[in-house]
Amino acid sequence: MFSIHVERAINKPIQEVFAALSDHANYSQFKGVDESNLLLEGNTEKNGLGAVREIIAGGANLHEEIVAYEPPYKLGYRVIKSKPLPYDHRLGEITLEERDGKTHVTWRSQGHITIFLLGSLYFDKQIQKHGARAFGSILKHIDNMA
C-alpha cells in the first residue's frame, strides 16, 4: 500500500490556492504533468463534485473523479481509471486552512497497485516516493506563482 502525505504553508490567500488546485484542465502548468484535461464537468460547478479530470504524467494516465468539493477548504478525488498500472485508490484529499496569514495545505493519497505481490510492493514504494515529490512540486509552484 502506498501512503503519501505532504504538508506545505503557501504565502497566498486560501481562495487563490484552492482555485489553482481545483483548475483541473490546467494541471499541465505544473512540472512533471505532461497533459491535463477536464473530461466531465461537475454536477453544479465546472470543477466541482462529479467532475472527472485526466492527468498524464511520467507515462501514467489517471482519470480522477472529484468526490469532495468544499471551496476553499477541501478537494477530494478518487482514481477511477489508470494506465498502465491498476490502482486501488482509497483516498485522495487536499485540505486547506488559513494559518498566520498563509494557506496551510495537507495533501494525502493512499492506495495500492493491484498486480502480483512482489511487483505491487515495488510499485507502491515508487508511487509513494514519486507522488510525494510531485505533490510537493505542485504546491511549491503555486507558492511561486506571480
Residue frames as a rotation matrix with the C-alpha (Angstrom) as fourth column:
MET 1
0.579 0.815 0.000 0.00
0.815 -0.579 0.000 0.00
0.000 0.000 -1.000 0.00
PHE 2
-0.518 -0.706 0.483 1.22
0.652 -0.691 -0.310 3.50
0.553 0.154 0.819 -0.74
SER 3
0.558 0.612 -0.561 0.57
0.824 -0.488 0.287 6.39
-0.098 -0.622 -0.777 1.60
ILE 4
-0.404 -0.633 0.660 1.54
0.702 -0.678 -0.221 9.91
0.587 0.374 0.718 0.57
HIS 5
0.638 0.526 -0.562 1.32
0.762 -0.535 0.364 12.82
-0.110 -0.661 -0.742 2.99
VAL 6
-0.458 -0.748 0.480 2.62
0.786 -0.593 -0.174 16.27
0.415 0.298 0.860 2.05
GLU 7
0.591 0.584 -0.557 2.15
0.762 -0.631 0.146 19.50
-0.266 -0.510 -0.818 4.01
ARG 8
-0.520 -0.742 0.422 3.18
0.824 -0.566 0.021 22.98
0.223 0.359 0.906 2.97
ALA 9
0.190 0.482 -0.855 2.49
0.550 -0.774 -0.314 26.56
-0.813 -0.411 -0.412 4.00
ILE 10
-0.240 -0.179 0.954 1.87
0.949 -0.251 0.191 28.75
0.205 0.951 0.230 0.97
ASN 11
-0.622 -0.107 -0.775 2.17
0.426 -0.878 -0.220 32.50
-0.657 -0.467 0.592 1.14
LYS 12
-0.881 0.462 0.100 -1.03
-0.103 -0.395 0.913 33.12
0.462 0.794 0.395 -0.85
PRO 13
-0.392 0.823 0.411 -4.71
-0.898 -0.245 -0.366 33.62
-0.201 -0.512 0.835 0.05
ILE 14
-0.547 0.204 0.812 -6.67
-0.104 0.946 -0.308 30.40
-0.831 -0.253 -0.496 0.55
GLN 15
0.563 0.825 -0.044 -9.09
-0.115 0.026 -0.993 31.17
-0.818 0.564 0.110 -2.32
GLU 16
0.406 -0.506 -0.761 -6.19
-0.912 -0.279 -0.301 31.57
-0.060 0.816 -0.575 -4.75
VAL 17
-0.680 -0.681 0.272 -4.57
-0.683 0.723 0.104 28.29
-0.268 -0.115 -0.957 -3.68
PHE 18
-0.214 0.689 0.693 -7.87
0.059 0.717 -0.694 26.40
-0.975 -0.108 -0.195 -3.89
ALA 19
0.684 0.483 -0.547 -8.57
-0.457 -0.302 -0.837 27.88
-0.569 0.822 0.014 -7.35
ALA 20
-0.067 -0.802 -0.594 -5.18
-0.996 0.089 -0.008 26.64
0.060 0.591 -0.804 -8.64
LEU 21
-0.813 -0.288 0.505 -5.64
-0.404 0.905 -0.134 23.16
-0.419 -0.313 -0.852 -7.16
SER 22
-0.119 0.866 0.485 -9.18
0.220 0.499 -0.838 22.76
-0.968 0.008 -0.250 -8.49
ASP 23
0.357 0.163 -0.920 -8.44
-0.778 -0.492 -0.390 24.05
-0.516 0.855 -0.049 -12.01
HIS 24
0.401 -0.143 0.905 -8.29
0.022 0.989 0.146 20.53
-0.916 -0.038 0.400 -13.40
ALA 25
0.900 0.006 0.436 -7.72
0.430 0.154 -0.890 21.40
-0.073 0.988 0.136 -17.07
ASN 26
0.726 -0.628 0.282 -4.62
-0.389 -0.712 -0.585 23.42
0.567 0.315 -0.761 -16.20
TYR 27
0.834 -0.460 0.306 -2.54
-0.097 0.423 0.901 20.93
-0.544 -0.781 0.308 -14.18
SER 28
0.630 -0.628 0.456 -0.18
0.764 0.397 -0.508 20.76
0.138 0.669 0.730 -17.16
GLN 29
0.662 -0.415 0.624 1.27
-0.282 -0.910 -0.305 24.09
0.694 0.026 -0.719 -15.91
PHE 30
0.705 -0.376 0.601 2.87
-0.611 0.107 0.784 22.08
-0.359 -0.920 -0.154 -13.10
LYS 31
-0.226 -0.904 -0.363 6.29
-0.964 0.262 -0.052 20.48
0.142 0.338 -0.930 -13.53
GLY 32
-0.887 -0.217 0.407 6.00
-0.294 0.946 -0.136 16.76
-0.355 -0.241 -0.903 -14.18
VAL 33
0.052 0.943 0.328 2.43
0.207 0.311 -0.928 16.90
-0.977 0.116 -0.179 -15.55
ASP 34
-0.826 -0.441 0.353 2.54
0.380 0.029 0.925 16.35
-0.418 0.897 0.143 -19.30
GLU 35
-0.714 0.676 0.181 -1.14
-0.088 -0.343 0.935 16.92
0.695 0.651 0.305 -20.01
SER 36
-0.821 0.550 -0.152 -4.35
0.286 0.166 -0.944 17.58
-0.494 -0.818 -0.294 -18.11
ASN 37
-0.766 0.637 0.088 -7.95
-0.100 -0.253 0.962 17.63
0.635 0.728 0.257 -19.26
LEU 38
-0.581 0.731 0.358 -11.38
-0.549 -0.028 -0.835 18.11
-0.600 -0.682 0.418 -17.77
LEU 39
-0.988 0.152 -0.027 -13.24
0.091 0.714 0.694 15.09
0.124 0.683 -0.720 -19.19
LEU 40
-0.107 0.987 -0.121 -16.56
0.733 0.161 0.661 15.68
0.672 -0.018 -0.740 -17.45
GLU 41
-0.508 -0.014 0.861 -17.84
-0.341 -0.915 -0.215 18.82
0.791 -0.403 0.460 -15.77
GLY 42
-0.990 0.092 -0.106 -19.11
0.131 0.331 -0.934 18.63
-0.050 -0.939 -0.340 -12.22
ASN 43
-0.364 0.931 -0.027 -22.77
0.931 0.364 0.007 18.36
0.016 -0.023 -1.000 -11.25
THR 44
0.700 0.666 -0.259 -23.25
0.684 -0.729 -0.027 22.01
-0.207 -0.158 -0.966 -10.29
GLU 45
0.628 -0.587 -0.511 -19.81
-0.483 -0.809 0.335 23.60
-0.610 0.037 -0.792 -10.79
LYS 46
0.671 -0.366 -0.646 -17.39
-0.635 0.168 -0.754 23.01
0.384 0.916 -0.119 -13.66
ASN 47
-0.286 -0.899 -0.333 -14.57
-0.437 0.432 -0.789 21.64
0.853 -0.080 -0.516 -11.46
GLY 48
-0.215 0.296 0.931 -16.83
-0.976 -0.105 -0.192 20.52
0.041 -0.949 0.311 -8.62
LEU 49
-0.319 0.175 0.931 -18.38
-0.453 0.835 -0.312 17.34
-0.833 -0.521 -0.187 -7.31
GLY 50
0.573 0.545 0.612 -18.68
0.167 0.654 -0.738 14.69
-0.802 0.525 0.284 -10.02
ALA 51
0.655 -0.417 -0.630 -16.10
-0.750 -0.457 -0.478 16.27
-0.088 0.786 -0.612 -12.35
VAL 52
0.742 -0.507 0.440 -13.64
0.450 0.862 0.235 13.87
-0.498 0.024 0.867 -13.95
ARG 53
0.617 -0.639 -0.459 -10.13
-0.732 -0.680 -0.036 15.02
-0.289 0.359 -0.888 -14.77
GLU 54
0.892 -0.449 0.051 -7.38
0.427 0.800 -0.421 13.29
0.148 0.398 0.906 -16.71
ILE 55
0.617 -0.786 -0.040 -3.78
-0.645 -0.534 0.547 13.65
-0.451 -0.311 -0.836 -15.61
ILE 56
0.889 -0.456 -0.026 -0.99
0.333 0.686 -0.648 12.36
0.314 0.567 0.762 -17.84
ALA 57
0.595 -0.721 0.354 2.40
-0.800 -0.572 0.180 12.36
0.073 -0.390 -0.918 -16.14
GLY 58
-0.279 -0.877 0.390 5.52
-0.889 0.390 0.241 10.25
-0.363 -0.279 -0.889 -16.32
GLY 59
-0.845 -0.054 -0.533 3.95
-0.373 0.773 0.513 7.64
0.384 0.632 -0.673 -18.57
ALA 60
-0.757 0.637 -0.142 0.86
0.565 0.531 -0.631 7.25
-0.327 -0.558 -0.763 -16.35
ASN 61
-0.675 0.676 0.295 -2.66
-0.204 -0.555 0.806 8.17
0.709 0.484 0.513 -17.38
LEU 62
-0.836 0.384 -0.393 -5.05
0.519 0.318 -0.794 8.72
-0.179 -0.867 -0.465 -14.46
HIS 63
-0.291 0.834 0.468 -8.74
0.054 -0.474 0.879 9.55
0.955 0.281 0.093 -14.54
GLU 64
-0.891 -0.068 -0.448 -9.79
0.449 -0.007 -0.893 11.09
0.057 -0.998 0.037 -11.23
GLU 65
0.029 0.965 0.261 -13.34
0.553 -0.233 0.800 11.78
0.832 0.122 -0.541 -10.11
ILE 66
-0.745 -0.196 0.638 -13.94
-0.323 -0.730 -0.602 14.68
0.583 -0.654 0.481 -7.73
VAL 67
-0.191 0.639 -0.745 -15.70
0.586 0.684 0.436 13.17
0.788 -0.353 -0.505 -4.70
ALA 68
0.275 0.273 -0.922 -15.47
0.889 -0.436 0.137 16.13
-0.365 -0.858 -0.362 -2.29
TYR 69
-0.414 -0.330 0.848 -15.64
0.667 -0.744 0.036 19.80
0.619 0.581 0.528 -3.20
GLU 70
0.595 0.536 -0.599 -15.89
0.803 -0.416 0.426 22.34
-0.021 -0.734 -0.678 -0.40
PRO 71
-0.049 -0.654 0.755 -14.30
0.589 -0.629 -0.508 25.62
0.807 0.419 0.416 -1.58
PRO 72
0.496 -0.809 -0.316 -11.89
-0.617 -0.072 -0.784 26.84
0.612 0.583 -0.534 -0.37
TYR 73
0.212 -0.369 0.905 -11.21
-0.954 0.125 0.274 24.17
-0.214 -0.921 -0.326 2.25
LYS 74
-0.188 -0.233 0.954 -11.35
-0.261 0.949 0.180 20.70
-0.947 -0.215 -0.239 0.76
LEU 75
0.228 0.181 -0.957 -10.91
-0.970 0.126 -0.207 18.86
0.083 0.975 0.205 -2.52
GLY 76
-0.097 -0.210 0.973 -11.28
-0.412 0.898 0.152 15.08
-0.906 -0.386 -0.174 -2.64
TYR 77
0.188 0.101 -0.977 -10.67
-0.976 0.130 -0.174 12.80
0.110 0.986 0.123 -5.58
ARG 78
0.266 -0.078 0.961 -10.55
-0.269 0.951 0.151 9.11
-0.926 -0.299 0.232 -6.43
VAL 79
-0.661 -0.507 -0.554 -8.65
-0.700 0.151 0.698 7.41
-0.270 0.849 -0.455 -9.25
ILE 80
0.310 0.876 0.370 -11.33
-0.525 0.482 -0.701 5.62
-0.793 0.023 0.609 -11.27
LYS 81
0.973 -0.110 0.202 -9.18
0.227 0.579 -0.783 4.56
-0.031 0.808 0.588 -14.23
SER 82
0.452 -0.881 -0.142 -5.42
-0.609 -0.421 0.672 4.17
-0.652 -0.217 -0.727 -14.60
LYS 83
0.939 -0.318 0.130 -2.87
0.315 0.644 -0.698 3.01
0.138 0.696 0.705 -17.15
PRO 84
-0.140 -0.018 -0.990 -0.50
-0.540 0.840 0.061 1.28
0.830 0.543 -0.127 -17.30
LEU 85
-0.930 -0.258 -0.260 -0.70
0.068 0.575 -0.815 0.31
0.360 -0.776 -0.517 -13.60
PRO 86
0.018 0.992 -0.122 -4.01
0.327 0.109 0.939 -0.67
0.945 -0.056 -0.323 -11.97
TYR 87
-0.811 -0.259 0.524 -4.83
-0.315 -0.563 -0.764 1.47
0.493 -0.785 0.375 -8.91
ASP 88
0.110 0.810 -0.577 -7.00
0.804 0.269 0.531 0.61
0.585 -0.522 -0.621 -5.95
HIS 89
-0.677 -0.394 0.622 -7.24
0.117 -0.891 -0.438 4.23
0.727 -0.223 0.649 -4.78
ARG 90
-0.131 0.607 -0.784 -8.69
0.931 0.348 0.114 4.60
0.342 -0.714 -0.610 -1.30
LEU 91
0.534 0.282 -0.797 -8.05
0.630 -0.761 0.153 8.26
-0.564 -0.584 -0.584 -0.52
GLY 92
-0.421 -0.598 0.682 -7.18
0.821 -0.571 0.007 11.42
0.385 0.563 0.731 -2.40
GLU 93
0.646 0.700 -0.304 -7.68
0.755 -0.526 0.392 14.53
0.115 -0.483 -0.868 -0.31
ILE 94
-0.546 -0.713 0.441 -6.39
0.577 -0.701 -0.419 18.09
0.608 0.026 0.794 -0.24
THR 95
0.544 0.684 -0.486 -7.35
0.833 -0.368 0.414 20.20
0.105 -0.630 -0.770 2.76
LEU 96
-0.370 -0.592 0.716 -6.57
0.470 -0.784 -0.405 23.89
0.801 0.187 0.569 3.17
GLU 97
0.587 0.542 -0.601 -6.72
0.806 -0.330 0.491 26.18
0.068 -0.773 -0.631 6.18
GLU 98
0.457 -0.388 0.800 -5.67
-0.029 -0.906 -0.423 29.72
0.889 0.170 -0.425 6.92
ARG 99
0.679 -0.343 -0.649 -2.86
0.730 0.224 0.646 29.97
-0.076 -0.912 0.403 9.48
ASP 100
0.130 -0.691 -0.711 -0.86
0.477 -0.585 0.656 33.06
-0.869 -0.424 0.254 10.36
GLY 101
0.287 0.077 -0.955 -1.68
-0.540 -0.811 -0.227 34.81
-0.791 0.581 -0.191 7.08
LYS 102
-0.701 -0.517 -0.491 -0.70
-0.705 0.402 0.584 31.81
-0.105 0.756 -0.646 4.96
THR 103
0.512 0.813 -0.279 -2.56
-0.840 0.541 0.036 28.85
0.180 0.216 0.960 3.50
HIS 104
-0.479 -0.603 0.638 -1.60
-0.712 0.692 0.119 25.55
-0.513 -0.397 -0.761 5.09
VAL 105
0.321 0.527 -0.787 -2.15
-0.893 0.444 -0.068 22.67
0.314 0.725 0.613 2.64
THR 106
-0.364 -0.343 0.866 -2.27
-0.542 0.834 0.103 18.99
-0.758 -0.432 -0.489 3.54
TRP 107
0.207 0.339 -0.918 -2.33
-0.952 0.284 -0.110 16.60
0.224 0.897 0.382 0.56
ARG 108
-0.384 -0.275 0.882 -2.87
-0.570 0.821 0.008 12.91
-0.726 -0.500 -0.472 1.20
SER 109
0.271 0.429 -0.861 -3.24
-0.907 0.414 -0.079 9.96
0.322 0.803 0.502 -1.14
GLN 110
-0.416 -0.349 0.839 -3.50
-0.643 0.766 0.000 6.29
-0.643 -0.540 -0.543 -0.26
GLY 111
0.641 0.639 -0.426 -3.98
-0.762 0.462 -0.453 3.19
-0.093 0.615 0.783 -2.29
HIS 112
0.014 -0.552 0.834 -2.47
-0.188 0.817 0.545 0.06
-0.982 -0.164 -0.093 -3.69
ILE 113
-0.232 -0.149 -0.961 -1.19
-0.973 0.025 0.231 -1.08
-0.010 0.988 -0.151 -7.06
THR 114
0.353 0.579 0.735 -3.13
-0.619 0.734 -0.280 -4.25
-0.702 -0.356 0.617 -7.75
ILE 115
0.471 -0.276 -0.838 -0.71
-0.656 0.526 -0.542 -6.53
0.590 0.805 0.067 -9.56
PHE 116
0.543 -0.239 -0.805 1.20
0.346 0.937 -0.045 -9.62
0.765 -0.254 0.592 -8.48
LEU 117
0.860 0.018 -0.509 2.66
0.510 -0.060 0.858 -9.49
-0.015 -0.998 -0.061 -4.96
LEU 118
-0.018 -0.957 -0.289 6.32
0.850 -0.166 0.499 -8.58
-0.526 -0.236 0.817 -5.49
GLY 119
-0.528 -0.131 0.839 5.52
0.713 -0.604 0.355 -6.10
0.461 0.786 0.412 -8.22
SER 120
0.518 0.794 0.317 2.86
0.449 -0.568 0.690 -4.41
0.728 -0.215 -0.651 -6.15
LEU 121
0.636 -0.362 -0.682 5.30
0.662 -0.199 0.723 -3.85
-0.397 -0.911 0.113 -3.28
TYR 122
-0.471 -0.860 0.196 7.81
0.819 -0.343 0.460 -2.32
-0.328 0.377 0.866 -5.66
PHE 123
-0.405 0.357 0.842 5.27
0.588 -0.603 0.539 -0.13
0.700 0.713 0.034 -7.45
ASP 124
0.711 0.650 -0.269 3.62
0.608 -0.374 0.700 1.02
0.355 -0.661 -0.661 -4.21
LYS 125
0.221 -0.723 -0.655 7.02
0.726 -0.327 0.605 2.25
-0.651 -0.609 0.453 -3.00
GLN 126
-0.704 -0.492 0.513 7.65
0.709 -0.454 0.539 4.02
-0.032 0.743 0.668 -6.31
ILE 127
0.082 0.826 0.557 4.21
0.609 -0.484 0.628 5.67
0.789 0.288 -0.543 -6.30
GLN 128
0.741 0.188 -0.645 4.77
0.666 -0.331 0.668 6.84
-0.088 -0.924 -0.371 -2.72
LYS 129
-0.166 -0.919 -0.356 8.22
0.720 -0.360 0.593 8.28
-0.673 -0.158 0.722 -3.48
HIS 130
-0.812 -0.190 0.553 7.35
0.565 -0.493 0.661 9.97
0.147 0.849 0.507 -6.77
GLY 131
0.184 0.961 0.205 3.87
0.738 -0.273 0.617 11.04
0.649 0.038 -0.760 -5.64
ALA 132
0.528 -0.049 -0.848 5.24
0.734 -0.476 0.485 12.89
-0.427 -0.878 -0.215 -2.62
ARG 133
-0.570 -0.807 -0.154 7.77
0.556 -0.517 0.651 14.64
-0.605 0.286 0.743 -4.83
ALA 134
-0.616 0.403 0.677 5.10
0.622 -0.278 0.732 15.56
0.483 0.872 -0.079 -7.41
PHE 135
0.491 0.846 -0.206 2.63
0.791 -0.334 0.513 16.91
0.365 -0.415 -0.833 -4.82
GLY 136
0.243 -0.505 -0.828 5.38
0.660 -0.540 0.523 18.96
-0.711 -0.673 0.202 -3.19
SER 137
-0.770 -0.568 0.292 6.44
0.573 -0.411 0.709 20.33
-0.282 0.713 0.641 -6.56
ILE 138
-0.162 0.813 0.559 2.88
0.737 -0.277 0.617 21.39
0.657 0.512 -0.554 -7.40
LEU 139
0.698 0.440 -0.565 2.49
0.716 -0.457 0.528 23.19
-0.026 -0.773 -0.634 -4.08
LYS 140
-0.170 -0.850 -0.499 5.88
0.613 -0.487 0.621 24.88
-0.771 -0.200 0.604 -4.50
HIS 141
-0.711 -0.032 0.703 4.85
0.670 -0.337 0.662 26.05
0.216 0.941 0.261 -7.98
ILE 142
0.351 0.917 0.188 1.63
0.732 -0.394 0.555 27.56
0.583 -0.057 -0.810 -6.59
ASP 143
0.535 -0.222 -0.815 3.63
0.677 -0.465 0.571 29.31
-0.506 -0.857 -0.098 -3.86
ASN 144
-0.460 -0.859 -0.225 5.94
0.472 -0.452 0.757 30.82
-0.752 0.242 0.613 -6.50
MET 145
-0.084 0.501 0.861 3.21
0.982 -0.107 0.158 31.90
0.171 0.859 -0.483 -8.94
ALA 146
-0.942 -0.290 0.168 3.05
0.281 -0.957 -0.078 35.64
0.183 -0.026 0.983 -9.62
